[in-house]
């Protein structure tokens, strides 16, 4: 039997707790602020992002 996985990127808006509960893997997407690159949910939380 083949195994199937579900993956989305972090820009989808799914919360990490919900993704874990549903078995969904979330790929952290990069974004730029000025010259610096961040990975959503890894280098910068949503709250930190909105505080910038």
CHARMM internal coordinates of N, CA and C (Angstrom, degrees):
IC EDIT
DIST 1 N 1 CA 1.4490
DIST 1 CA 1 C 1.5296
ANGL 1 N 1 CA 1 C 108.75
DIST 1 C 2 N 1.3071
ANGL 1 CA 1 C 2 N 116.88
DIHE 1 N 1 CA 1 C 2 N 133.49
DIST 2 N 2 CA 1.4585
ANGL 1 C 2 N 2 CA 121.74
DIHE 1 CA 1 C 2 N 2 CA 178.83
DIST 2 CA 2 C 1.5162
ANGL 2 N 2 CA 2 C 110.04
DIHE 1 C 2 N 2 CA 2 C -79.03
DIST 2 C 3 N 1.3269
ANGL 2 CA 2 C 3 N 115.09
DIHE 2 N 2 CA 2 C 3 N 144.01
DIST 3 N 3 CA 1.4614
ANGL 2 C 3 N 3 CA 120.33
DIHE 2 CA 2 C 3 N 3 CA 175.39
DIST 3 CA 3 C 1.5251
ANGL 3 N 3 CA 3 C 108.57
DIHE 2 C 3 N 3 CA 3 C -96.77
DIST 3 C 4 N 1.2920
ANGL 3 CA 3 C 4 N 115.11
DIHE 3 N 3 CA 3 C 4 N 141.03
DIST 4 N 4 CA 1.4585
ANGL 3 C 4 N 4 CA 121.37
DIHE 3 CA 3 C 4 N 4 CA 178.51
DIST 4 CA 4 C 1.5207
ANGL 4 N 4 CA 4 C 108.52
DIHE 3 C 4 N 4 CA 4 C -121.58
DIST 4 C 5 N 1.3227
ANGL 4 CA 4 C 5 N 115.84
DIHE 4 N 4 CA 4 C 5 N 137.13
DIST 5 N 5 CA 1.4554
ANGL 4 C 5 N 5 CA 120.82
DIHE 4 CA 4 C 5 N 5 CA 177.60
DIST 5 CA 5 C 1.5160
ANGL 5 N 5 CA 5 C 110.12
DIHE 4 C 5 N 5 CA 5 C -119.34
DIST 5 C 6 N 1.3014
ANGL 5 CA 5 C 6 N 114.83
DIHE 5 N 5 CA 5 C 6 N 156.18
DIST 6 N 6 CA 1.4622
ANGL 5 C 6 N 6 CA 120.88
DIHE 5 CA 5 C 6 N 6 CA 176.97
DIST 6 CA 6 C 1.5162
ANGL 6 N 6 CA 6 C 107.81
DIHE 5 C 6 N 6 CA 6 C -114.47
DIST 6 C 7 N 1.3358
ANGL 6 CA 6 C 7 N 115.27
DIHE 6 N 6 CA 6 C 7 N 130.33
DIST 7 N 7 CA 1.4573
ANGL 6 C 7 N 7 CA 121.37
DIHE 6 CA 6 C 7 N 7 CA -179.78
DIST 7 CA 7 C 1.5192
ANGL 7 N 7 CA 7 C 108.36
DIHE 6 C 7 N 7 CA 7 C -134.75
DIST 7 C 8 N 1.3094
ANGL 7 CA 7 C 8 N 115.16
DIHE 7 N 7 CA 7 C 8 N 145.26
DIST 8 N 8 CA 1.4563
ANGL 7 C 8 N 8 CA 121.25
DIHE 7 CA 7 C 8 N 8 CA 175.06
DIST 8 CA 8 C 1.5203
ANGL 8 N 8 CA 8 C 107.77
DIHE 7 C 8 N 8 CA 8 C -141.80
DIST 8 C 9 N 1.3093
ANGL 8 CA 8 C 9 N 116.60
DIHE 8 N 8 CA 8 C 9 N 170.26
DIST 9 N 9 CA 1.4600
ANGL 8 C 9 N 9 CA 118.60
DIHE 8 CA 8 C 9 N 9 CA 175.30
DIST 9 CA 9 C 1.5231
ANGL 9 N 9 CA 9 C 109.43
DIHE 8 C 9 N 9 CA 9 C -97.27
DIST 9 C 10 N 1.3125
ANGL 9 CA 9 C 10 N 115.29
DIHE 9 N 9 CA 9 C 10 N 163.60
DIST 10 N 10 CA 1.4631
ANGL 9 C 10 N 10 CA 120.84
DIHE 9 CA 9 C 10 N 10 CA -175.17
DIST 10 CA 10 C 1.5275
ANGL 10 N 10 CA 10 C 112.71
DIHE 9 C 10 N 10 CA 10 C -67.27
DIST 10 C 11 N 1.3248
ANGL 10 CA 10 C 11 N 118.11
DIHE 10 N 10 CA 10 C 11 N -16.64
DIST 11 N 11 CA 1.4646
ANGL 10 C 11 N 11 CA 120.53
DIHE 10 CA 10 C 11 N 11 CA 178.06
DIST 11 CA 11 C 1.5283
ANGL 11 N 11 CA 11 C 112.01
DIHE 10 C 11 N 11 CA 11 C -75.86
DIST 11 C 12 N 1.3303
ANGL 11 CA 11 C 12 N 117.32
DIHE 11 N 11 CA 11 C 12 N -5.42
DIST 12 N 12 CA 1.4691
ANGL 11 C 12 N 12 CA 120.40
DIHE 11 CA 11 C 12 N 12 CA 179.43
DIST 12 CA 12 C 1.5240
ANGL 12 N 12 CA 12 C 111.81
DIHE 11 C 12 N 12 CA 12 C -69.51
DIST 12 C 13 N 1.3292
ANGL 12 CA 12 C 13 N 116.73
DIHE 12 N 12 CA 12 C 13 N -21.30
DIST 13 N 13 CA 1.4574
ANGL 12 C 13 N 13 CA 120.50
DIHE 12 CA 12 C 13 N 13 CA 178.18
DIST 13 CA 13 C 1.5131
ANGL 13 N 13 CA 13 C 114.59
DIHE 12 C 13 N 13 CA 13 C 91.21
DIST 13 C 14 N 1.3300
ANGL 13 CA 13 C 14 N 117.94
DIHE 13 N 13 CA 13 C 14 N -0.83
DIST 14 N 14 CA 1.4619
ANGL 13 C 14 N 14 CA 119.72
DIHE 13 CA 13 C 14 N 14 CA 178.90
DIST 14 CA 14 C 1.5307
ANGL 14 N 14 CA 14 C 108.95
DIHE 13 C 14 N 14 CA 14 C -69.84
DIST 14 C 15 N 1.3093
ANGL 14 CA 14 C 15 N 116.76
DIHE 14 N 14 CA 14 C 15 N 136.27
DIST 15 N 15 CA 1.4610
ANGL 14 C 15 N 15 CA 121.14
DIHE 14 CA 14 C 15 N 15 CA 178.38
DIST 15 CA 15 C 1.5246
ANGL 15 N 15 CA 15 C 109.41
DIHE 14 C 15 N 15 CA 15 C -75.52
DIST 15 C 16 N 1.3270
ANGL 15 CA 15 C 16 N 117.18
DIHE 15 N 15 CA 15 C 16 N 146.33
DIST 16 N 16 CA 1.4648
ANGL 15 C 16 N 16 CA 120.78
DIHE 15 CA 15 C 16 N 16 CA -177.25
DIST 16 CA 16 C 1.5234
ANGL 16 N 16 CA 16 C 111.76
DIHE 15 C 16 N 16 CA 16 C -59.94
DIST 16 C 17 N 1.3286
ANGL 16 CA 16 C 17 N 117.30
DIHE 16 N 16 CA 16 C 17 N -36.33
DIST 17 N 17 CA 1.4673
ANGL 16 C 17 N 17 CA 120.46
DIHE 16 CA 16 C 17 N 17 CA 178.71
DIST 17 CA 17 C 1.5271
ANGL 17 N 17 CA 17 C 111.14
DIHE 16 C 17 N 17 CA 17 C -63.87
DIST 17 C 18 N 1.3336
ANGL 17 CA 17 C 18 N 115.62
DIHE 17 N 17 CA 17 C 18 N -41.38
DIST 18 N 18 CA 1.4602
ANGL 17 C 18 N 18 CA 120.19
DIHE 17 CA 17 C 18 N 18 CA 179.57
DIST 18 CA 18 C 1.5285
ANGL 18 N 18 CA 18 C 110.66
DIHE 17 C 18 N 18 CA 18 C -68.07
DIST 18 C 19 N 1.3328
ANGL 18 CA 18 C 19 N 116.41
DIHE 18 N 18 CA 18 C 19 N -41.76
DIST 19 N 19 CA 1.4616
ANGL 18 C 19 N 19 CA 120.64
DIHE 18 CA 18 C 19 N 19 CA 178.85
DIST 19 CA 19 C 1.5248
ANGL 19 N 19 CA 19 C 110.78
DIHE 18 C 19 N 19 CA 19 C -61.24
DIST 19 C 20 N 1.3150
ANGL 19 CA 19 C 20 N 117.40
DIHE 19 N 19 CA 19 C 20 N -44.36
DIST 20 N 20 CA 1.4608
ANGL 19 C 20 N 20 CA 120.73
DIHE 19 CA 19 C 20 N 20 CA 178.59
DIST 20 CA 20 C 1.5206
ANGL 20 N 20 CA 20 C 110.85
DIHE 19 C 20 N 20 CA 20 C -62.10
DIST 20 C 21 N 1.3111
ANGL 20 CA 20 C 21 N 116.92
DIHE 20 N 20 CA 20 C 21 N -43.76
DIST 21 N 21 CA 1.4677
ANGL 20 C 21 N 21 CA 121.38
DIHE 20 CA 20 C 21 N 21 CA -179.15
DIST 21 CA 21 C 1.5252
ANGL 21 N 21 CA 21 C 111.24
DIHE 20 C 21 N 21 CA 21 C -61.37
DIST 21 C 22 N 1.3396
ANGL 21 CA 21 C 22 N 116.52
DIHE 21 N 21 CA 21 C 22 N -36.47
DIST 22 N 22 CA 1.4595
ANGL 21 C 22 N 22 CA 121.45
DIHE 21 CA 21 C 22 N 22 CA -177.44
DIST 22 CA 22 C 1.5278
ANGL 22 N 22 CA 22 C 113.21
DIHE 21 C 22 N 22 CA 22 C -91.86
DIST 22 C 23 N 1.3354
ANGL 22 CA 22 C 23 N 117.56
DIHE 22 N 22 CA 22 C 23 N -4.19
DIST 23 N 23 CA 1.4616
ANGL 22 C 23 N 23 CA 120.85
DIHE 22 CA 22 C 23 N 23 CA -179.24
DIST 23 CA 23 C 1.5173
ANGL 23 N 23 CA 23 C 113.58
DIHE 22 C 23 N 23 CA 23 C 74.77
DIST 23 C 24 N 1.3235
ANGL 23 CA 23 C 24 N 116.91
DIHE 23 N 23 CA 23 C 24 N 28.14
DIST 24 N 24 CA 1.4631
ANGL 23 C 24 N 24 CA 122.34
DIHE 23 CA 23 C 24 N 24 CA 179.67
DIST 24 CA 24 C 1.5223
ANGL 24 N 24 CA 24 C 109.19
DIHE 23 C 24 N 24 CA 24 C -96.78
DIST 24 C 25 N 1.3248
ANGL 24 CA 24 C 25 N 116.70
DIHE 24 N 24 CA 24 C 25 N 130.22
DIST 25 N 25 CA 1.4644
ANGL 24 C 25 N 25 CA 121.81
DIHE 24 CA 24 C 25 N 25 CA 175.56
DIST 25 CA 25 C 1.5258
ANGL 25 N 25 CA 25 C 108.50
DIHE 24 C 25 N 25 CA 25 C -86.28
DIST 25 C 26 N 1.3295
ANGL 25 CA 25 C 26 N 116.51
DIHE 25 N 25 CA 25 C 26 N 134.98
DIST 26 N 26 CA 1.4648
ANGL 25 C 26 N 26 CA 121.40
DIHE 25 CA 25 C 26 N 26 CA -178.61
DIST 26 CA 26 C 1.5234
ANGL 26 N 26 CA 26 C 109.14
DIHE 25 C 26 N 26 CA 26 C -115.29
DIST 26 C 27 N 1.3213
ANGL 26 CA 26 C 27 N 115.87
DIHE 26 N 26 CA 26 C 27 N 121.77
DIST 27 N 27 CA 1.4575
ANGL 26 C 27 N 27 CA 122.88
DIHE 26 CA 26 C 27 N 27 CA 178.24
DIST 27 CA 27 C 1.5210
ANGL 27 N 27 CA 27 C 108.60
DIHE 26 C 27 N 27 CA 27 C -89.45
DIST 27 C 28 N 1.3540
ANGL 27 CA 27 C 28 N 117.99
DIHE 27 N 27 CA 27 C 28 N 118.97
DIST 28 N 28 CA 1.4679
ANGL 27 C 28 N 28 CA 119.53
DIHE 27 CA 27 C 28 N 28 CA -179.70
DIST 28 CA 28 C 1.5311
ANGL 28 N 28 CA 28 C 111.06
DIHE 27 C 28 N 28 CA 28 C -70.66
DIST 28 C 29 N 1.3109
ANGL 28 CA 28 C 29 N 115.96
DIHE 28 N 28 CA 28 C 29 N 122.11
DIST 29 N 29 CA 1.4597
ANGL 28 C 29 N 29 CA 121.26
DIHE 28 CA 28 C 29 N 29 CA -178.24
DIST 29 CA 29 C 1.5261
ANGL 29 N 29 CA 29 C 110.92
DIHE 28 C 29 N 29 CA 29 C -88.68
DIST 29 C 30 N 1.3244
ANGL 29 CA 29 C 30 N 115.88
DIHE 29 N 29 CA 29 C 30 N 141.19
DIST 30 N 30 CA 1.4648
ANGL 29 C 30 N 30 CA 119.17
DIHE 29 CA 29 C 30 N 30 CA 178.27
DIST 30 CA 30 C 1.5283
ANGL 30 N 30 CA 30 C 111.14
DIHE 29 C 30 N 30 CA 30 C -81.56
DIST 30 C 31 N 1.3256
ANGL 30 CA 30 C 31 N 114.93
DIHE 30 N 30 CA 30 C 31 N 151.07
DIST 31 N 31 CA 1.4540
ANGL 30 C 31 N 31 CA 120.91
DIHE 30 CA 30 C 31 N 31 CA 172.56
DIST 31 CA 31 C 1.5193
ANGL 31 N 31 CA 31 C 107.73
DIHE 30 C 31 N 31 CA 31 C -149.24
DIST 31 C 32 N 1.3200
ANGL 31 CA 31 C 32 N 115.41
DIHE 31 N 31 CA 31 C 32 N 156.91
DIST 32 N 32 CA 1.4612
ANGL 31 C 32 N 32 CA 122.15
DIHE 31 CA 31 C 32 N 32 CA -177.80
DIST 32 CA 32 C 1.5199
ANGL 32 N 32 CA 32 C 110.68
DIHE 31 C 32 N 32 CA 32 C -105.73
DIST 32 C 33 N 1.3173
ANGL 32 CA 32 C 33 N 114.76
DIHE 32 N 32 CA 32 C 33 N 139.88
DIST 33 N 33 CA 1.4578
ANGL 32 C 33 N 33 CA 122.44
DIHE 32 CA 32 C 33 N 33 CA 165.73
DIST 33 CA 33 C 1.5193
ANGL 33 N 33 CA 33 C 104.18
DIHE 32 C 33 N 33 CA 33 C -127.44
DIST 33 C 34 N 1.3305
ANGL 33 CA 33 C 34 N 114.54
DIHE 33 N 33 CA 33 C 34 N 107.82
DIST 34 N 34 CA 1.4627
ANGL 33 C 34 N 34 CA 118.95
DIHE 33 CA 33 C 34 N 34 CA -172.59
DIST 34 CA 34 C 1.5235
ANGL 34 N 34 CA 34 C 109.15
DIHE 33 C 34 N 34 CA 34 C 66.35
DIST 34 C 35 N 1.3122
ANGL 34 CA 34 C 35 N 116.71
DIHE 34 N 34 CA 34 C 35 N -127.08
DIST 35 N 35 CA 1.4619
ANGL 34 C 35 N 35 CA 122.58
DIHE 34 CA 34 C 35 N 35 CA -179.64
DIST 35 CA 35 C 1.5240
ANGL 35 N 35 CA 35 C 112.86
DIHE 34 C 35 N 35 CA 35 C -93.74
DIST 35 C 36 N 1.3189
ANGL 35 CA 35 C 36 N 117.78
DIHE 35 N 35 CA 35 C 36 N -6.53
DIST 36 N 36 CA 1.4672
ANGL 35 C 36 N 36 CA 121.72
DIHE 35 CA 35 C 36 N 36 CA -173.62
DIST 36 CA 36 C 1.5293
ANGL 36 N 36 CA 36 C 111.31
DIHE 35 C 36 N 36 CA 36 C -96.58
DIST 36 C 37 N 1.3416
ANGL 36 CA 36 C 37 N 115.33
DIHE 36 N 36 CA 36 C 37 N 139.17
DIST 37 N 37 CA 1.4620
ANGL 36 C 37 N 37 CA 122.21
DIHE 36 CA 36 C 37 N 37 CA 178.18
DIST 37 CA 37 C 1.5263
ANGL 37 N 37 CA 37 C 109.11
DIHE 36 C 37 N 37 CA 37 C -100.51
DIST 37 C 38 N 1.3221
ANGL 37 CA 37 C 38 N 116.24
DIHE 37 N 37 CA 37 C 38 N 132.62
DIST 38 N 38 CA 1.4627
ANGL 37 C 38 N 38 CA 122.73
DIHE 37 CA 37 C 38 N 38 CA 177.21
DIST 38 CA 38 C 1.5216
ANGL 38 N 38 CA 38 C 108.51
DIHE 37 C 38 N 38 CA 38 C -122.35
DIST 38 C 39 N 1.3234
ANGL 38 CA 38 C 39 N 116.58
DIHE 38 N 38 CA 38 C 39 N 153.72
DIST 39 N 39 CA 1.4613
ANGL 38 C 39 N 39 CA 121.81
DIHE 38 CA 38 C 39 N 39 CA 171.52
DIST 39 CA 39 C 1.5240
ANGL 39 N 39 CA 39 C 107.21
DIHE 38 C 39 N 39 CA 39 C -110.06
DIST 39 C 40 N 1.3138
ANGL 39 CA 39 C 40 N 115.00
DIHE 39 N 39 CA 39 C 40 N 122.95
DIST 40 N 40 CA 1.4669
ANGL 39 C 40 N 40 CA 120.66
DIHE 39 CA 39 C 40 N 40 CA -175.82
DIST 40 CA 40 C 1.5263
ANGL 40 N 40 CA 40 C 110.82
DIHE 39 C 40 N 40 CA 40 C -58.02
DIST 40 C 41 N 1.3279
ANGL 40 CA 40 C 41 N 115.19
DIHE 40 N 40 CA 40 C 41 N 127.62
DIST 41 N 41 CA 1.4570
ANGL 40 C 41 N 41 CA 121.14
DIHE 40 CA 40 C 41 N 41 CA 178.40
DIST 41 CA 41 C 1.5098
ANGL 41 N 41 CA 41 C 115.23
DIHE 40 C 41 N 41 CA 41 C 80.79
DIST 41 C 42 N 1.3413
ANGL 41 CA 41 C 42 N 117.09
DIHE 41 N 41 CA 41 C 42 N -7.36
DIST 42 N 42 CA 1.4700
ANGL 41 C 42 N 42 CA 121.29
DIHE 41 CA 41 C 42 N 42 CA 179.28
DIST 42 CA 42 C 1.5207
ANGL 42 N 42 CA 42 C 109.58
DIHE 41 C 42 N 42 CA 42 C -109.85
DIST 42 C 43 N 1.3250
ANGL 42 CA 42 C 43 N 115.60
DIHE 42 N 42 CA 42 C 43 N -58.01
DIST 43 N 43 CA 1.4625
ANGL 42 C 43 N 43 CA 121.15
DIHE 42 CA 42 C 43 N 43 CA -177.52
DIST 43 CA 43 C 1.5262
ANGL 43 N 43 CA 43 C 112.37
DIHE 42 C 43 N 43 CA 43 C -91.96
DIST 43 C 44 N 1.3180
ANGL 43 CA 43 C 44 N 116.24
DIHE 43 N 43 CA 43 C 44 N -18.86
DIST 44 N 44 CA 1.4576
ANGL 43 C 44 N 44 CA 121.05
DIHE 43 CA 43 C 44 N 44 CA -173.73
DIST 44 CA 44 C 1.5289
ANGL 44 N 44 CA 44 C 108.47
DIHE 43 C 44 N 44 CA 44 C -153.01
DIST 44 C 45 N 1.3170
ANGL 44 CA 44 C 45 N 116.50
DIHE 44 N 44 CA 44 C 45 N 128.63
DIST 45 N 45 CA 1.4694
ANGL 44 C 45 N 45 CA 119.93
DIHE 44 CA 44 C 45 N 45 CA 177.65
DIST 45 CA 45 C 1.5286
ANGL 45 N 45 CA 45 C 109.34
DIHE 44 C 45 N 45 CA 45 C -80.70
DIST 45 C 46 N 1.3104
ANGL 45 CA 45 C 46 N 116.56
DIHE 45 N 45 CA 45 C 46 N 168.05
DIST 46 N 46 CA 1.4698
ANGL 45 C 46 N 46 CA 120.02
DIHE 45 CA 45 C 46 N 46 CA 176.91
DIST 46 CA 46 C 1.5230
ANGL 46 N 46 CA 46 C 110.99
DIHE 45 C 46 N 46 CA 46 C -60.97
DIST 46 C 47 N 1.3284
ANGL 46 CA 46 C 47 N 116.49
DIHE 46 N 46 CA 46 C 47 N -42.46
DIST 47 N 47 CA 1.4661
ANGL 46 C 47 N 47 CA 119.85
DIHE 46 CA 46 C 47 N 47 CA 179.50
DIST 47 CA 47 C 1.5203
ANGL 47 N 47 CA 47 C 111.01
DIHE 46 C 47 N 47 CA 47 C -62.50
DIST 47 C 48 N 1.3423
ANGL 47 CA 47 C 48 N 117.20
DIHE 47 N 47 CA 47 C 48 N -42.94
DIST 48 N 48 CA 1.4709
ANGL 47 C 48 N 48 CA 120.69
DIHE 47 CA 47 C 48 N 48 CA 178.53
DIST 48 CA 48 C 1.5244
ANGL 48 N 48 CA 48 C 110.24
DIHE 47 C 48 N 48 CA 48 C -63.24
DIST 48 C 49 N 1.3288
ANGL 48 CA 48 C 49 N 116.77
DIHE 48 N 48 CA 48 C 49 N -39.51
DIST 49 N 49 CA 1.4608
ANGL 48 C 49 N 49 CA 120.94
DIHE 48 CA 48 C 49 N 49 CA 179.03
DIST 49 CA 49 C 1.5283
ANGL 49 N 49 CA 49 C 110.63
DIHE 48 C 49 N 49 CA 49 C -60.22
DIST 49 C 50 N 1.3345
ANGL 49 CA 49 C 50 N 116.64
DIHE 49 N 49 CA 49 C 50 N -48.50
DIST 50 N 50 CA 1.4643
ANGL 49 C 50 N 50 CA 120.19
DIHE 49 CA 49 C 50 N 50 CA -177.43
DIST 50 CA 50 C 1.5250
ANGL 50 N 50 CA 50 C 112.47
DIHE 49 C 50 N 50 CA 50 C -71.54
DIST 50 C 51 N 1.3321
ANGL 50 CA 50 C 51 N 117.56
DIHE 50 N 50 CA 50 C 51 N -20.57
DIST 51 N 51 CA 1.4612
ANGL 50 C 51 N 51 CA 120.91
DIHE 50 CA 50 C 51 N 51 CA 176.73
DIST 51 CA 51 C 1.5215
ANGL 51 N 51 CA 51 C 112.44
DIHE 50 C 51 N 51 CA 51 C -79.18
DIST 51 C 52 N 1.3287
ANGL 51 CA 51 C 52 N 118.20
DIHE 51 N 51 CA 51 C 52 N -14.03
DIST 52 N 52 CA 1.4749
ANGL 51 C 52 N 52 CA 121.29
DIHE 51 CA 51 C 52 N 52 CA -177.11
DIST 52 CA 52 C 1.5091
ANGL 52 N 52 CA 52 C 111.43
DIHE 51 C 52 N 52 CA 52 C -74.93
END
COOR INIT
IC SEED 1 N 1 CA 1 C
IC BUILD
